[in-house]
Amino acid sequence: MELIVYSSPWCGDCHEAKRWLGKHKIPYREINIEEVQGAAEEVVKNTGKRAIPQFVLDGKWIQPYVPRQGFKYQEMAQLFGVQE
């Protein structure tokens, strides 16, 4: 399994997503859209919007949160096969 997380230091939802991944010991590679040239455009190209965090799991783009509602704990737990 390869997981890439597109995020930014100012993003609260990103912090929660990475905290959750760490809690469940799920390894990932982070791409900071503020530091990696073209990363923000890659998000827009693949999702149609400038929204982070974004997970890319084995090449499939997944938005792990609902805007203004927060992280999708149960859905992500099922996806990654962990207990919430």
Sequence and secondary structure as in RCSB ss.txt:
>XXXX:A:sequence
MELIVYSSPWCGDCHEAKRWLGKHKIPYREINIEEVQGAAEEVVKNTGKRAIPQFVLDGKWIQPYVPRQGFKYQE
MAQLFGVQE
>XXXX:A:secstr
  EEEEE TT HHHHHHHHHHHHTT   EEEETTTSTTHHHHHHHHHSS  S EEEETTEEE  EETTTEE HHH
HHHHHT   
